[in-house]
Amino acid sequence: MQLPFDNSYAQLPAEFYSRLAPTPVKSPTLLHLNHALAEQLGINTTQLSSPDGIAVLAGNAVPEGADPLAAVYAGHQFGHWNPQLGDGRAILLGEILDRDNKRFDIQLKGAGPTPYSRNGDGRAAIGPVLREYVVSEAMHALGVPTTRALAAVSTGETVRRETFLPGAIITRVAQSHIRVGTFQYFISKGNVEAVKALCEHVILRHYPEIAAENNKPLALLKVVVDRQALLVAHWQSFGFIHGVMNTDNCSIAGDTIDYGPCAFMDNYDPATVFSSIDHGARYAYQNQPGIAQWNMANFAQCLLPLIDEDDEQAIKQAQAVIDGYPEVFSRYYRERFGRKLGLAQTNLDDGELIESFLTLLKENKLDFTNTFRALCELPVHESDTQQDAKFKTQFESEDSIQVWLALWRQRHSHNAATQQSATADANNLMRSANPAYIPRNHRIEQMILAAEQGDLAPMNRLIKILADPYAEQANANDLMQPPEPNEVVQATFCGT
């Protein structure tokens, strides 16, 4: 089995990781292979789906050129400091350069215990593996920066959680697995040299455009803050709730990482929280933008010794970047939601139009995804009696939505000289920003229950439909529907 490895993280000092191989499993079987991603990575899919390839995906064989390791990091978990976390059930096989010469990590998650397992078994059940596979690939198709799923295999073994469950391993692909918590681990030990080495590694790997800056650590802080603001604006625009926005789950590359108790909202409510362990609703939908800023403040603290030798000057410069986060986020948020309303360009006043529509969704307990999707069918410049009437029936007060529609159309009337072309452009823009399909929680749970019984058909169907979320597809109307009362998912779980 040949993989084009070109490892760089393994060249950092030994204190960054522990070298070890995955723990072999009993009887691995391929559950799903992402052929398109494999081809992009320059991996032969015939080889990868062969017994030798499956052995690699299961951790039963280490391919030539790999340099397997488990990375160490720390983090704030639900606001509480933990000085050492690390890859407790994941093994980084190495890095490869894809067909566009972009660098990606290849990591096995669920590959067995490591020095950072904290008495855990280092394994994963089939449910969390398939949840991450389906949701991360759906996020990619939606256009959200994210880790990817290359493959999922069953292990032929069971893992013990609340009950005994089939075991599985996911092969995760990421720009890197470097986190805010990676920086926190070393700065908490006073190891400024390690922070400096990590900073240089991240700039070379992810942000070479800032390599010539006079103050590279400050420039790094600015670009990472920008990426986080953009990422969370993406999440908000799709009603996605991460569930565990700990600093150890905050990617320096600006990707969504670690799909544990994640979920998408059905009915819009900004207070929505799904995670079974988020008892204080710290990571509720409405709190995600502020938590991202909090995480970035912790990242800034790690860089202070590198930003300026004078503590006071370092704090002043870093604080200015963190204080600028709300404005950066608000701009990205308006852009994302503006597109959902058909606005190619937005201004500060559009914030009120966006929030007033969301308020109507909340007051009327309307489905977030479907209501925005239905809006795509309305003409943006003039009323259509039949279409408007159908849309307004969702709302208890048709007068309130009629007022909003008038304001929405008034806003669009400023945008173009010819209403016909402007309407077509706006509706096409909305359809490209408002998906028909999301990985709804009840469908994910149904998929998991089926897979635990050996039925992979629901998983295969979800993966196929969610790969093209903006186009309505034949025989897939059921995947657009919100859950029935008895199908509502009340809580999601981390899987460890």
C-alpha positions as CSV (number, residue, x, y, z in Angstrom):
1,M,0.0,0.0,0.0
2,Q,1.7,3.2,-1.2
3,L,0.7,6.6,0.2
4,P,2.6,9.8,-0.8
5,F,3.8,10.8,2.7
6,D,5.7,14.0,3.3
7,N,5.7,14.4,7.1
8,S,6.5,17.8,8.8
9,Y,4.8,17.7,12.2
10,A,6.9,14.6,13.1
11,Q,10.0,16.8,12.5
12,L,9.1,19.0,15.5
13,P,10.9,18.2,18.8
14,A,9.9,15.0,20.5
15,E,8.0,16.9,23.3
16,F,5.2,17.6,20.7
17,Y,4.0,14.0,20.5
18,S,4.5,10.4,21.4
19,R,5.5,8.0,18.6
20,L,3.5,4.8,18.5
21,A,1.7,2.6,16.1
22,P,-2.1,1.9,16.1
23,T,-3.4,-1.1,18.0
24,P,-4.5,-3.8,15.5
25,V,-8.1,-4.9,15.5
26,K,-9.7,-8.3,15.1
27,S,-11.5,-8.3,11.8
28,P,-11.7,-5.0,9.9
29,T,-14.4,-4.5,7.2
30,L,-14.8,-1.4,5.0
31,L,-18.0,0.5,5.8
32,H,-17.5,3.4,3.3
33,L,-14.7,4.8,1.2
34,N,-14.7,8.4,-0.1
35,H,-13.5,7.8,-3.6
36,A,-13.5,11.4,-4.7
37,L,-11.4,12.5,-1.7
38,A,-9.0,9.6,-2.2
39,E,-8.5,10.6,-5.8
40,Q,-7.9,14.2,-4.8
41,L,-5.2,13.0,-2.4
42,G,-3.6,10.9,-5.1
43,I,-4.4,7.6,-3.4
44,N,-5.3,4.6,-5.5
45,T,-8.8,3.7,-4.5
46,T,-8.5,0.1,-5.8
47,Q,-5.5,-0.4,-3.4
48,L,-7.2,1.4,-0.6
49,S,-10.3,-0.9,-0.8
50,S,-8.2,-4.0,-1.0
51,P,-7.4,-6.2,2.0
52,D,-4.0,-4.4,2.3
53,G,-5.7,-1.0,2.2
54,I,-8.3,-1.9,4.7
55,A,-5.5,-3.2,7.0
56,V,-4.0,0.3,6.9
57,L,-7.4,2.0,7.5
58,A,-7.9,-0.2,10.5
59,G,-4.4,0.3,12.0
60,N,-3.4,-3.3,11.4
61,A,-0.6,-2.3,9.0
62,V,1.6,0.8,8.9
63,P,2.3,1.9,5.3
64,E,5.8,2.8,4.2
65,G,6.6,6.4,4.8
66,A,4.2,6.8,7.7
67,D,5.5,8.2,11.0
68,P,2.6,7.4,13.4
69,L,2.2,9.5,16.5
70,A,-0.2,10.9,19.0
71,A,0.0,14.6,19.6
72,V,-0.1,16.2,23.0
73,Y,-2.1,19.3,23.8
74,A,-4.0,20.9,26.7
75,G,-7.2,22.9,26.8
76,H,-10.1,24.6,28.5
77,Q,-13.0,22.1,28.6
78,F,-16.3,23.9,29.3
79,G,-14.2,26.7,30.7
80,H,-12.2,24.5,33.0
81,W,-8.5,24.2,32.5
82,N,-6.9,20.8,31.8
83,P,-3.1,20.9,31.6
84,Q,-2.7,17.8,29.5
85,L,-5.1,16.2,27.0
86,G,-3.8,15.0,23.7
87,D,-4.8,12.4,21.2
88,G,-6.4,9.8,23.4
89,R,-7.8,7.6,20.7
90,A,-6.2,9.0,17.5
91,I,-3.0,8.2,15.6
92,L,-1.6,10.6,13.0
93,L,-0.2,8.3,10.3
94,G,1.5,11.3,8.6
95,E,1.0,14.0,6.0
96,I,0.5,13.8,2.2
97,L,0.5,16.4,-0.5
98,D,-2.6,16.2,-2.7
99,R,-2.8,16.7,-6.5
100,D,-2.8,20.5,-5.9
101,N,0.3,20.2,-3.7
102,K,-1.7,21.0,-0.6
103,R,-0.7,19.3,2.6
104,F,-3.1,17.2,4.6
105,D,-3.0,15.0,7.7
106,I,-4.1,11.4,7.6
107,Q,-5.3,10.4,11.0
108,L,-7.0,7.2,12.3
109,K,-9.6,8.0,15.0
110,G,-10.5,5.1,17.3
111,A,-7.1,3.5,16.7
112,G,-6.4,2.4,20.2
113,P,-5.0,3.7,23.5
114,T,-2.2,6.3,23.6
115,P,-0.2,7.9,26.5
116,Y,-3.0,10.6,26.5
117,S,-6.0,8.2,26.8
118,R,-6.6,9.1,30.5
119,N,-7.8,5.5,31.3
120,G,-10.0,5.4,28.1
121,D,-10.0,2.5,25.7
122,G,-8.8,4.5,22.7
123,R,-11.6,3.1,20.6
124,A,-14.7,4.4,18.9
125,A,-18.2,3.0,18.4
126,I,-19.8,2.8,15.0
127,G,-22.3,5.6,15.8
128,P,-19.9,8.4,16.5
129,V,-17.7,7.3,13.5
130,L,-20.6,7.4,11.1
131,R,-21.9,10.6,12.6
132,E,-18.6,12.3,11.9
133,Y,-18.3,10.8,8.5
134,V,-21.7,11.9,7.3
135,V,-21.7,15.3,9.0
136,S,-18.2,16.4,8.1
137,E,-18.8,15.4,4.5
138,A,-22.1,17.2,4.5
139,M,-20.4,20.3,5.9
140,H,-17.8,20.2,3.1
141,A,-20.6,20.0,0.5
142,L,-22.3,23.0,2.2
143,G,-19.1,24.9,1.8
144,V,-18.1,25.1,5.5
145,P,-14.3,24.7,6.3
146,T,-14.0,21.3,7.9
147,T,-12.0,18.2,8.4
148,R,-13.0,15.4,5.9
149,A,-13.7,11.7,6.1
150,L,-11.7,9.4,3.9
151,A,-13.0,6.1,5.1
152,A,-14.8,4.2,7.9
153,V,-14.1,0.6,8.8
154,S,-15.7,-1.7,11.4
155,T,-13.3,-3.4,13.7
156,G,-15.0,-6.7,14.3
157,E,-14.8,-5.9,18.0
158,T,-17.1,-4.3,20.5
159,V,-16.6,-1.3,22.7
160,R,-18.3,-0.7,26.0
161,R,-20.2,2.6,26.5
162,E,-23.6,2.5,28.1
163,T,-23.9,-0.9,26.4
164,F,-21.7,-3.0,24.2
165,L,-21.5,-1.5,20.7
166,P,-19.8,-2.4,17.4
167,G,-16.4,-0.8,17.1
168,A,-15.2,1.3,14.2
169,I,-12.4,3.6,13.0
170,I,-12.6,6.7,10.9
171,T,-9.8,8.0,8.7
172,R,-9.9,11.7,9.1
173,V,-8.3,14.2,6.7
174,A,-7.4,17.7,7.9
175,Q,-5.2,20.6,6.9
176,S,-3.6,19.9,10.3
177,H,-4.7,18.8,13.8
178,I,-3.0,21.8,15.5
179,R,-5.3,23.4,18.0
180,V,-5.4,26.4,20.3
181,G,-4.8,23.8,23.0
182,T,-1.5,22.8,21.4
183,F,-0.2,26.3,22.0
184,Q,-1.7,26.3,25.5
185,Y,0.1,23.1,26.5
186,F,3.5,24.6,25.9
187,I,2.9,28.1,27.2
188,S,1.4,26.7,30.4
189,K,4.8,25.0,31.0
190,G,6.6,28.2,30.3
191,N,8.2,26.6,27.2
192,V,8.4,29.7,25.0
193,E,10.8,28.1,22.6
194,A,8.3,25.4,21.8
195,V,5.6,28.0,21.2
196,K,8.0,29.8,18.9
197,A,8.7,26.6,17.0
198,L,5.0,25.8,16.7
199,C,4.2,29.4,15.6
200,E,6.8,29.1,12.8
201,H,5.5,25.7,11.8
202,V,1.9,27.0,11.6
203,I,2.9,30.0,9.5
204,L,4.9,27.9,7.1
205,R,2.2,25.3,6.8
206,H,-1.0,27.4,6.8
207,Y,-0.3,31.1,6.4
208,P,2.9,31.6,4.3
209,E,1.5,34.9,3.2
210,I,2.4,36.4,6.6
211,A,5.9,35.0,6.6
212,A,7.4,38.4,5.6
213,E,5.5,40.4,8.3
214,N,7.6,42.3,10.8
215,N,5.6,40.9,13.7
216,K,4.7,37.4,12.6
217,P,3.1,36.2,15.9
218,L,0.8,39.2,15.9
219,A,0.0,38.6,12.2
220,L,-0.8,35.0,13.0
221,L,-3.2,36.1,15.7
222,K,-5.0,38.3,13.3
223,V,-5.4,35.7,10.6
224,V,-6.5,33.0,13.0
225,V,-9.1,35.3,14.5
226,D,-10.3,36.1,11.1
227,R,-10.6,32.4,10.2
228,Q,-12.5,31.6,13.4
229,A,-14.9,34.5,12.8
230,L,-15.6,33.3,9.3
231,L,-16.0,29.7,10.4
232,V,-18.6,30.5,13.1
233,A,-20.5,32.7,10.8
234,H,-20.8,29.7,8.5
235,W,-22.1,27.6,11.4
236,Q,-24.7,30.1,12.4
237,S,-26.0,30.5,8.8
238,F,-26.8,26.8,8.7
239,G,-28.1,26.4,12.2
240,F,-25.1,24.2,13.1
241,I,-24.3,23.7,16.8
242,H,-20.8,22.3,17.5
243,G,-21.5,21.2,21.0
244,V,-17.9,21.1,22.4
245,M,-16.2,24.4,21.5
246,N,-13.4,23.7,23.9
247,T,-10.0,25.3,23.1
248,D,-8.7,21.8,22.3
249,N,-11.3,21.5,19.6
250,C,-10.5,24.9,18.1
251,S,-8.4,24.4,14.9
252,I,-5.7,26.9,14.1
253,A,-6.4,26.3,10.4
254,G,-10.0,27.5,10.8
255,D,-11.7,24.2,10.2
256,T,-14.5,22.5,12.0
257,I,-12.9,19.7,13.9
258,D,-14.1,17.0,16.4
259,Y,-17.7,16.2,15.6
260,G,-18.9,14.9,18.9
261,P,-22.3,16.0,20.2
262,C,-22.9,18.2,17.2
263,A,-26.3,18.8,15.6
264,F,-28.3,21.0,13.3
265,M,-31.3,22.9,14.6
266,D,-34.7,22.1,13.3
267,N,-37.0,24.8,14.7
268,Y,-35.1,28.0,15.1
269,D,-34.3,28.9,18.7
270,P,-31.0,30.7,19.5
271,A,-31.0,29.0,23.0
272,T,-30.8,25.5,21.4
273,V,-28.3,23.2,22.9
274,F,-28.0,19.4,22.2
275,S,-24.9,18.2,24.0
276,S,-25.7,15.9,26.9
277,I,-22.7,17.2,28.9
278,D,-23.3,20.9,28.3
279,H,-25.4,21.3,31.4
280,G,-25.0,25.1,31.5
281,A,-25.7,25.6,27.8
282,R,-22.2,27.2,27.5
283,Y,-22.1,26.1,23.8
284,A,-25.7,26.9,22.8
285,Y,-26.2,28.2,19.3
286,Q,-26.4,31.8,20.4
287,N,-23.2,31.6,22.4
288,Q,-21.0,30.2,19.7
289,P,-19.8,33.6,18.4
290,G,-18.8,34.8,21.9
291,I,-17.1,31.5,22.8
292,A,-15.0,31.7,19.6
293,Q,-13.8,35.1,20.8
294,W,-13.1,33.6,24.3
295,N,-11.0,30.9,22.6
296,M,-9.1,33.4,20.6
297,A,-8.3,35.4,23.8
298,N,-6.7,32.2,25.1
299,F,-4.8,31.8,21.9
300,A,-3.6,35.4,22.2
301,Q,-2.3,34.8,25.7
302,C,-0.1,32.0,24.3
303,L,1.6,34.4,21.8
304,L,2.2,37.3,24.2
305,P,5.9,36.5,24.8
306,L,6.5,36.4,21.0
307,I,4.5,39.5,20.2
308,D,6.6,41.9,22.2
309,E,9.3,41.6,24.9
310,D,7.5,44.3,26.8
311,D,4.5,42.6,28.5
312,E,2.4,45.8,28.5
313,Q,2.9,46.4,24.8
314,A,2.3,42.8,24.0
315,I,-1.0,42.8,25.9
316,K,-2.1,46.1,24.3
317,Q,-1.5,44.8,20.7
318,A,-3.1,41.4,21.3
319,Q,-6.1,43.0,23.1
320,A,-6.7,45.3,20.1
321,V,-7.0,42.2,17.8
322,I,-9.4,40.4,20.2
323,D,-11.5,43.5,20.7
324,G,-11.8,43.7,16.9
325,Y,-13.3,40.2,16.7
326,P,-17.0,41.3,17.1
327,E,-16.8,43.6,14.1
328,V,-15.1,41.0,12.0
329,F,-17.6,38.4,12.9
330,S,-20.6,40.7,12.3
331,R,-19.3,41.4,8.8
332,Y,-19.0,37.7,8.0
333,Y,-22.4,37.1,9.6
334,R,-24.1,39.7,7.6
335,E,-22.5,38.4,4.4
336,R,-23.6,34.8,5.1
337,F,-27.2,35.7,6.1
338,G,-27.3,38.4,3.4
339,R,-26.8,35.7,0.8
340,K,-29.6,33.7,2.4
341,L,-31.8,36.7,1.8
342,G,-30.6,37.2,-1.8
343,L,-28.3,40.1,-1.0
344,A,-24.9,39.9,-2.8
345,Q,-23.7,42.9,-0.8
346,T,-24.7,44.0,2.6
347,N,-24.4,47.0,4.9
348,L,-24.8,47.7,8.6
349,D,-28.5,48.4,8.2
350,D,-29.1,44.9,6.9
351,G,-28.5,43.5,10.3
352,E,-31.9,44.6,11.4
353,L,-33.6,43.0,8.4
354,I,-31.8,39.7,9.2
355,E,-32.6,39.7,12.9
356,S,-36.2,40.6,12.4
357,F,-36.7,37.6,10.1
358,L,-35.0,35.3,12.7
359,T,-37.3,36.7,15.4
360,L,-40.3,35.7,13.3
361,L,-38.9,32.2,12.9
362,K,-38.4,31.9,16.6
363,E,-41.8,33.3,17.5
364,N,-43.6,31.0,15.1
365,K,-41.4,27.9,15.9
366,L,-40.5,27.5,12.3
367,D,-37.9,25.1,10.8
368,F,-34.7,27.1,10.1
369,T,-33.6,25.3,7.0
370,N,-37.0,24.9,5.3
371,T,-38.2,28.4,5.9
372,F,-35.1,29.9,4.3
373,R,-35.4,27.5,1.5
374,A,-39.0,28.4,0.9
375,L,-38.1,32.1,0.8
376,C,-35.9,31.3,-2.3
377,E,-39.1,30.8,-4.3
378,L,-40.5,34.3,-3.7
379,P,-39.9,37.1,-6.2
380,V,-37.7,39.7,-4.5
381,H,-39.2,42.8,-6.3
382,E,-42.9,42.4,-6.4
383,S,-45.6,40.4,-4.6
384,D,-46.8,37.1,-6.0
385,T,-50.3,36.6,-4.5
386,Q,-50.2,32.8,-4.8
387,Q,-46.6,32.2,-3.7
388,D,-46.8,34.8,-0.9
389,A,-50.0,33.3,0.4
390,K,-48.4,29.8,0.6
391,F,-45.3,31.2,2.4
392,K,-47.3,33.2,4.9
393,T,-49.5,30.3,6.0
394,Q,-46.5,29.1,8.2
395,F,-46.8,32.2,10.4
396,E,-49.4,32.8,13.1
397,S,-49.7,36.4,12.2
398,E,-49.7,36.9,8.4
399,D,-49.6,40.7,9.0
400,S,-46.2,40.5,10.7
401,I,-44.6,38.5,7.9
402,Q,-46.3,40.7,5.3
403,V,-44.6,43.7,6.9
404,W,-41.2,42.0,6.8
405,L,-41.7,40.9,3.1
406,A,-42.4,44.5,2.2
407,L,-39.2,45.6,3.9
408,W,-37.2,42.8,2.2
409,R,-38.5,43.8,-1.2
410,Q,-37.9,47.4,-0.6
411,R,-34.2,46.5,0.3
412,H,-33.9,44.6,-3.0
413,S,-35.4,47.4,-5.0
414,H,-32.2,49.4,-4.4
415,N,-30.0,46.7,-6.0
416,A,-30.6,46.6,-9.7
417,A,-31.8,48.6,-12.7
418,T,-33.9,45.8,-14.2
419,Q,-36.2,43.9,-11.8
420,Q,-36.4,40.7,-13.9
421,S,-32.7,40.0,-14.0
422,A,-32.3,41.1,-10.4
423,T,-35.0,38.7,-9.3
424,A,-33.3,35.8,-11.1
425,D,-29.9,36.7,-9.7
426,A,-31.2,37.1,-6.2
427,N,-33.2,33.8,-6.2
428,N,-30.2,31.9,-7.6
429,L,-28.0,33.4,-4.9
430,M,-30.5,32.3,-2.2
431,R,-30.7,28.8,-3.6
432,S,-26.9,28.6,-3.4
433,A,-26.9,29.7,0.2
434,N,-30.0,27.9,1.5
435,P,-29.7,24.1,1.3
436,A,-32.5,21.8,0.7
437,Y,-30.9,19.1,2.7
438,I,-28.9,19.1,6.0
439,P,-27.9,16.0,8.1
440,R,-30.9,16.2,10.3
441,N,-30.5,14.8,13.8
442,H,-33.3,12.2,13.6
443,R,-32.0,10.9,10.3
444,I,-28.5,10.6,11.7
445,E,-29.9,8.6,14.7
446,Q,-31.9,6.4,12.4
447,M,-28.8,5.8,10.3
448,I,-26.8,4.8,13.4
449,L,-29.4,2.4,14.8
450,A,-29.6,0.7,11.4
451,A,-25.8,0.5,11.1
452,E,-25.5,-1.1,14.6
453,Q,-27.8,-3.8,13.2
454,G,-25.6,-4.2,10.1
455,D,-27.8,-2.2,7.7
456,L,-25.7,0.4,5.8
457,A,-28.4,1.5,3.3
458,P,-29.5,4.6,5.3
459,M,-25.9,5.7,5.6
460,N,-25.2,5.3,1.9
461,R,-28.3,7.2,1.0
462,L,-27.5,10.1,3.3
463,I,-24.0,10.4,2.0
464,K,-25.2,10.4,-1.6
465,I,-28.0,13.0,-1.0
466,L,-26.0,15.3,1.3
467,A,-23.1,15.5,-1.3
468,D,-25.3,17.8,-3.3
469,P,-27.3,19.7,-0.7
470,Y,-28.5,22.7,-2.7
471,A,-30.2,20.8,-5.5
472,E,-33.6,19.1,-4.8
473,Q,-33.3,15.5,-5.7
474,A,-35.7,12.8,-6.8
475,N,-37.2,10.6,-4.1
476,A,-35.5,12.5,-1.3
477,N,-38.4,14.7,0.0
478,D,-38.4,12.8,3.2
479,L,-34.9,14.0,4.0
480,M,-36.1,17.6,3.8
481,Q,-38.8,17.0,6.5
482,P,-38.3,18.0,10.1
483,P,-38.8,15.2,12.7
484,E,-42.2,14.1,13.9
485,P,-42.7,14.7,17.7
486,N,-41.6,11.1,18.5
487,E,-38.5,11.5,16.3
488,V,-37.1,14.7,18.0
489,V,-33.5,14.2,19.2
490,Q,-33.3,15.7,22.7
491,A,-29.6,15.1,23.3
492,T,-26.4,14.2,21.5
493,F,-23.4,12.4,23.0
494,C,-19.6,12.7,22.7
495,G,-19.0,9.0,22.0
496,T,-16.0,8.5,24.4
